[in-house]
Amino acid sequence: MLAVLPGASLGFGDVKLGAVIGLLLGYLGWGAVILGLMLPWLVNAPVAVVTIVRHGRKASQPFGPALLAGSFFAIAVLGVMHR
């Protein structure tokens, strides 16, 4: 939904990557899905603040690296919790 909204800055590459990551995290369970939804936004927040301060509100940045990092952290956290 975020890619088709007017003025949205989420590209379709990020949407496709998010779909693949969502399928993989869905296989691991609801806990992985919830963490996979929250962690990329938390990982990307400091980068977004710095980008907005330096370049203004219209600056764009890729969300894919945050998606990958957030899903990796979600898998790592769930792996540690299930031991």
Backbone as a chain_set.jsonl record, in Angstrom:
{"seq": "MLAVLPGASLGFGDVKLGAVIGLLLGYLGWGAVILGLMLPWLVNAPVAVVTIVRHGRKASQPFGPALLAGSFFAIAVLGVMHR", "coords": {"N": [[0.82, -1.203, 0.0], [2.015, 1.208, 0.66], [3.548, 1.978, -1.527], [1.861, 2.781, -3.596], [0.508, 5.016, -2.782], [-0.138, 8.526, -3.156], [2.691, 10.586, -3.451], [4.309, 8.87, -2.078], [7.346, 7.433, -0.971], [8.332, 4.915, -1.235], [9.732, 2.532, -3.225], [9.05, 0.266, -6.006], [10.878, -1.79, -6.128], [11.643, -2.08, -3.469], [9.192, -2.931, -2.535], [8.882, -5.422, -3.8], [11.069, -6.796, -2.695], [10.283, -6.728, -0.017], [8.026, -8.371, -0.153], [9.121, -10.894, -0.725], [10.747, -11.261, 1.53], [8.753, -11.191, 3.469], [7.373, -13.568, 2.876], [9.338, -15.458, 3.538], [9.735, -14.898, 6.284], [7.175, -15.39, 7.182], [7.053, -18.128, 6.995], [8.543, -18.807, 9.19], [6.929, -18.065, 11.296], [4.459, -16.152, 13.248], [5.703, -14.444, 15.09], [8.151, -13.85, 13.883], [7.21, -12.477, 11.655], [6.025, -10.18, 12.802], [8.259, -9.001, 14.078], [9.794, -8.664, 11.773], [8.315, -6.732, 10.492], [8.54, -4.49, 12.155], [11.292, -4.006, 12.826], [12.819, -3.15, 10.455], [11.932, -0.476, 10.127], [12.796, 0.662, 12.496], [15.541, 0.313, 12.238], [16.054, 1.907, 10.039], [15.362, 4.451, 10.891], [17.36, 6.244, 12.206], [19.02, 6.76, 9.992], [17.24, 7.97, 8.235], [16.621, 10.319, 9.652], [19.109, 11.66, 9.644], [19.423, 11.98, 6.87], [17.237, 13.638, 6.257], [17.903, 15.923, 7.71], [20.284, 16.703, 6.447], [19.638, 16.903, 3.661], [17.016, 17.729, 3.302], [13.372, 17.353, 3.182], [12.565, 16.203, 0.782], [14.447, 14.407, -0.057], [15.553, 11.23, -1.205], [15.909, 7.793, -0.271], [17.15, 4.449, -0.267], [15.166, 1.697, 0.868], [15.619, -0.929, 0.978], [18.128, -2.0, 2.094], [17.59, -1.635, 4.852], [15.373, -3.299, 5.123], [16.553, -5.805, 4.65], [18.444, -5.885, 6.766], [16.728, -5.673, 9.007], [15.171, -8.016, 8.737], [17.177, -9.925, 9.004], [17.981, -9.429, 11.671], [15.57, -10.088, 12.939], [15.377, -12.843, 12.405], [17.699, -13.684, 13.705], [17.162, -12.933, 16.387], [14.909, -14.498, 16.949], [16.048, -17.002, 16.611], [17.821, -17.106, 18.771], [16.003, -16.926, 20.876], [14.58, -19.314, 20.691], [16.238, -21.31, 21.511]], "CA": [[0.0, 0.0, 0.0], [2.824, 2.417, 0.766], [4.147, 2.344, -2.81], [0.887, 3.36, -4.522], [-0.037, 6.259, -2.25], [0.463, 9.712, -3.772], [3.796, 11.163, -2.696], [5.022, 7.835, -1.322], [8.737, 7.314, -1.39], [8.704, 3.501, -1.249], [9.769, 2.088, -4.615], [8.54, -1.076, -6.255], [11.931, -2.744, -5.782], [11.495, -2.321, -2.039], [7.956, -3.693, -2.35], [9.154, -6.809, -4.194], [11.943, -7.371, -1.678], [9.463, -6.922, 1.171], [7.155, -9.533, -0.354], [9.938, -12.108, -0.591], [11.13, -11.373, 2.942], [7.537, -11.539, 4.196], [7.118, -14.999, 2.694], [10.318, -16.213, 4.324], [9.453, -14.715, 7.708], [5.904, -16.062, 7.446], [7.355, -19.54, 7.194], [9.075, -18.966, 10.543], [5.866, -17.841, 12.277], [3.951, -14.797, 13.448], [6.692, -13.637, 15.798], [9.109, -13.37, 12.887], [6.526, -11.49, 10.811], [5.885, -8.941, 13.57], [9.592, -8.407, 14.178], [10.192, -8.267, 10.436], [7.612, -5.491, 10.145], [8.952, -3.369, 13.008], [12.727, -3.754, 12.872], [13.363, -2.307, 9.38], [11.625, 0.934, 10.37], [13.68, 1.104, 13.572], [16.899, 0.346, 11.7], [16.14, 3.002, 9.072], [15.023, 5.743, 11.501], [18.493, 7.177, 12.323], [19.478, 7.127, 8.652], [16.261, 8.91, 7.704], [16.775, 11.608, 10.344], [20.32, 12.302, 9.123], [19.157, 12.358, 5.487], [16.328, 14.783, 6.261], [18.641, 17.089, 8.202], [21.289, 17.123, 5.464], [19.167, 17.147, 2.3], [15.625, 18.176, 3.27], [12.316, 16.336, 3.202], [12.36, 15.585, -0.53], [15.532, 13.468, -0.345], [15.132, 9.824, -1.246], [16.9, 6.822, 0.178], [16.63, 3.091, -0.436], [14.686, 1.034, 2.076], [16.009, -2.332, 0.872], [19.103, -2.416, 3.106], [16.93, -1.724, 6.158], [14.558, -4.516, 5.094], [17.439, -6.953, 4.813], [18.996, -5.874, 8.124], [15.652, -5.966, 9.947], [14.811, -9.437, 8.672], [18.286, -10.678, 9.585], [17.878, -9.298, 13.124], [14.394, -10.846, 13.377], [15.735, -14.26, 12.38], [18.699, -13.907, 14.753], [16.509, -12.838, 17.702], [14.068, -15.692, 17.137], [16.943, -18.148, 16.766], [18.33, -17.095, 20.146], [14.891, -17.164, 21.796], [14.095, -20.682, 20.604], [17.246, -22.273, 21.973]], "C": [[0.862, 1.265, 0.0], [3.406, 2.858, -0.567], [3.159, 3.035, -3.739], [0.246, 4.638, -4.001], [0.614, 7.454, -2.924], [1.551, 10.306, -2.87], [4.586, 10.149, -1.897], [6.438, 7.704, -1.865], [9.229, 5.87, -1.378], [8.614, 3.002, -2.682], [9.293, 0.656, -4.765], [9.609, -2.147, -6.03], [11.881, -3.099, -4.309], [10.246, -3.155, -1.758], [8.187, -5.165, -2.699], [10.058, -7.503, -3.174], [11.161, -7.644, -0.399], [8.54, -8.125, 1.052], [7.929, -10.835, -0.173], [10.328, -12.327, 0.864], [9.92, -11.75, 3.789], [7.18, -13.003, 4.068], [8.071, -15.837, 3.536], [10.049, -16.096, 5.824], [8.136, -15.369, 8.098], [6.083, -17.553, 7.661], [7.848, -19.799, 8.619], [8.046, -18.696, 11.632], [5.515, -16.379, 12.449], [4.928, -13.9, 14.18], [7.718, -13.053, 14.846], [8.479, -12.315, 11.989], [6.419, -10.151, 11.539], [7.235, -8.245, 13.718], [10.085, -7.912, 12.822], [9.484, -7.03, 9.939], [8.141, -4.291, 10.923], [10.432, -3.019, 12.874], [13.27, -2.947, 11.69], [13.092, -0.823, 9.579], [12.512, 1.48, 11.482], [15.125, 1.205, 13.112], [17.078, 1.572, 10.805], [15.911, 4.377, 9.699], [16.226, 6.672, 11.655], [19.018, 7.642, 10.969], [18.531, 8.156, 8.039], [16.391, 10.281, 8.346], [17.991, 12.356, 9.805], [20.101, 12.778, 7.692], [18.257, 13.579, 5.415], [17.047, 16.039, 6.713], [19.599, 17.602, 7.131], [20.692, 17.594, 4.147], [17.726, 17.631, 2.212], [14.652, 17.018, 3.144], [12.141, 15.608, 1.879], [13.464, 14.598, -0.907], [15.003, 12.041, -0.327], [16.283, 8.936, -0.793], [16.313, 5.43, 0.001], [16.225, 2.489, 0.901], [15.088, -0.433, 2.103], [17.048, -2.775, 1.891], [18.505, -2.527, 4.509], [16.03, -2.957, 6.227], [15.413, -5.758, 5.317], [18.006, -7.029, 6.23], [17.928, -6.225, 9.156], [15.241, -7.423, 9.925], [15.923, -10.312, 9.239], [18.232, -10.622, 11.11], [16.686, -10.083, 13.658], [14.7, -12.34, 13.43], [16.736, -14.578, 13.488], [18.056, -13.886, 16.142], [15.658, -14.064, 17.951], [14.907, -16.946, 17.281], [17.496, -18.247, 18.175], [17.22, -17.422, 21.137], [14.425, -18.61, 21.788], [15.108, -21.725, 21.023], [16.908, -22.805, 23.313]], "O": [[0.483, 2.276, -0.591], [3.732, 4.035, -0.718], [3.579, 3.81, -4.599], [-0.502, 5.284, -4.735], [1.804, 7.407, -3.235], [1.341, 10.498, -1.672], [5.453, 10.529, -1.11], [6.682, 7.848, -3.063], [10.431, 5.631, -1.499], [7.544, 3.042, -3.289], [9.151, -0.074, -3.784], [9.272, -3.301, -5.768], [12.052, -4.258, -3.931], [10.242, -3.986, -0.851], [7.737, -6.053, -1.975], [9.834, -8.664, -2.832], [11.356, -8.68, 0.236], [8.295, -8.822, 2.036], [7.44, -11.769, 0.463], [10.249, -13.446, 1.372], [10.042, -12.542, 4.724], [6.734, -13.622, 5.034], [7.661, -16.809, 4.17], [10.128, -17.087, 6.55], [7.992, -15.85, 9.221], [5.342, -18.168, 8.428], [7.607, -20.865, 9.185], [8.269, -19.062, 12.786], [6.159, -15.49, 11.892], [4.975, -12.7, 13.911], [8.112, -11.895, 14.984], [9.147, -11.356, 11.6], [6.693, -9.104, 10.954], [7.34, -7.037, 13.507], [10.719, -6.861, 12.733], [9.992, -6.341, 9.054], [8.182, -3.183, 10.389], [10.781, -1.839, 12.815], [14.137, -2.101, 11.912], [13.933, 0.008, 9.235], [12.938, 2.633, 11.423], [15.855, 2.093, 13.552], [18.136, 2.201, 10.816], [16.245, 5.385, 9.077], [16.119, 7.831, 11.256], [19.416, 8.797, 10.821], [18.977, 9.107, 7.397], [16.284, 11.299, 7.661], [17.912, 13.555, 9.539], [20.545, 13.868, 7.332], [18.488, 14.468, 4.594], [16.822, 17.113, 6.156], [19.71, 18.811, 6.93], [21.17, 18.568, 3.565], [17.259, 17.921, 1.11], [15.049, 15.86, 3.017], [11.616, 14.495, 1.859], [13.41, 14.008, -1.986], [14.123, 11.695, 0.462], [17.457, 9.285, -0.918], [15.099, 5.253, 0.109], [16.855, 2.738, 1.929], [14.924, -1.109, 3.119], [16.88, -3.828, 2.506], [18.877, -3.42, 5.271], [15.934, -3.592, 7.277], [15.042, -6.651, 6.079], [18.046, -8.104, 6.828], [18.193, -6.992, 10.082], [14.987, -8.012, 10.977], [15.649, -11.325, 9.882], [18.415, -11.642, 11.775], [16.78, -10.687, 14.726], [14.329, -13.021, 14.386], [16.637, -15.62, 14.137], [18.371, -14.73, 16.981], [15.678, -14.618, 19.05], [14.52, -17.866, 18.002], [17.629, -19.344, 18.717], [17.457, -18.114, 22.127], [13.916, -19.088, 22.802], [14.846, -22.921, 20.897], [17.647, -23.627, 23.854]]}, "num_chains": 1, "name": "protein.A"}
